[in-house]
C-alpha cells in the first residue's frame, strides 16, 4: 500500500512535468521598427517654396477654386459614389467586430426550457412490461464567465477598436481621394474643351488656306504640290478635331463615372469660367505633422497599434485560465411537482484550463500576430516615405510649371501682338490674307501650350492638396487604453 508521502511526491512530479511541457512563446518576437517622421531629411527640397504653418489645406479645399459646378460635382460624388459606400460598409464591419470583442469580456447567461413526452419500449423495460409513458419537464438558467486574468480579452477588444479607428479613417481617405479625382477629372474636361476649341479654329484656318491654294492652283498662280499639301494639312486638322472631340467625350464619361452617375451626366455641364491664381506654398511643419494630416498615414499607424494589442491577446493564450460556470433549474416527471424542492437542482464551480500540448498552434498564432505587426509597421513606414516623396515631387513639378507658364505666356503675348500687327496690315491692304492665316498657326500653338500648362498646374495643385491630407486634422495614433 502506497503512503500519502509517496502520493504527494507523485503529484508534485506530475505537476512539474505538466508545467515544463506547457506551450511557450519563447523565441518569438517582431523584427521591424517604427520610423520617426523627423528622421526623413527633406529640408532642402521643401525650402524651394514658401513655408507657413497656415498653408495646410482646408476641409472644403475645392472652394478655393471658386467654381460652383465643381462644388456640385464633389457634393454629388460624395453622396452617391459606390466606392464610398463600399468603404463605409467595411467600417461598419469593423465597428461590429468591436462590439463582438467587447461582448467577450462579459458573462454569458442562457435560459433553457424543454418538455419531452416519451414511451418506454418493452425491450428497454427491466420488467418487460413496456408501454410506459412519461413526460419530462426541464427549465434551467445558466451562466458562464471566463476570467480575463491576463488581459487577453481586453487586448483583443483594443485591437478591434484600433482596426475600427483605421476603418473610419479609410472612409476619410476614400472621400479625399474621390473628391480629388473628381476635381482632376473636371480639370481634364475643361482643358479638353479648350483644346477642342483650338482644334476647331485650326481646322477652320487650314480649310481656308486649302481653299486659297485651290484658287491659286486653278488660276495658275501656284504649283499643284502646294495645293495638295494644303489639302493634306486640312485633312490632318479635321482628324485632330475629331480626336479632340473624342477626348472631350472620354473626359466627360470619366467624370460622370467618378461622380457615380450615368455616362450622360456630364452633358449638362458648361466650361468653367474660374481661373484661380495658383501659388505654390507649403506648411512649415512637414514632415512632423504629416502623420496627423494624412488619413491613410494615420490609419496605417492605428493598424500598427491594433497589431500590437493583438500580439498581447495572442500571448495570453499560453497562460492558464479559469472559467466560472453556474446553473440552476428544475426537472420533474410530474407537472404538479415541477417547482417543488425535490425537482430543483443547481451546480456551480470553476474550470481551470492549462495549455500543455497543441501541436504548435499557439506558437503559430503568435508568429502570425508578430508578422501582422511587422507588416503593419512596414506599410506605415513605406507610406510615410512615399508620402513625403510624392509631396517633394509635386513641389519640383509645380516650380517647373510656374517657370514654363511664365515663359509660355510671354511667348503667347508676343504671338498675339504679332498676329494683331499682321491683321492690321491686311486690313490696310499691305498683307495678303494667306499671311494672316499662316501666322495664326503660331498663335494657336501658343494658346494650346498655355491651356495645357495651366491645366497641368491645376492638376498638380489638386494632387498636392490630396498629398497634404485635404484638410484632415486628427490626433496621431497613440496607445489604446
GIUR-V518379 format. One record per helix or strand of 2 or more residues. SS is the DSSP state (H for helix, E for strand). FROM is the first residue (numbers start at 1). LEN is the number of residues. Records with the same first field share a line. If there is no record, write none. Layout:
SS: FROM-LEN ; FROM-LEN
This chain:
H: 4-17 ; 37-3 ; 43-4 ; 53-3 ; 61-5 ; 68-13 ; 82-22 ; 122-3 ; 152-67 ; 224-36 ; 265-4 ; 288-5 ; 295-24 ; 335-3 ; 341-3 ; 361-67 ; 433-35
E: 50-2 ; 108-13 ; 132-15 ; 281-2 ; 321-12 ; 344-10
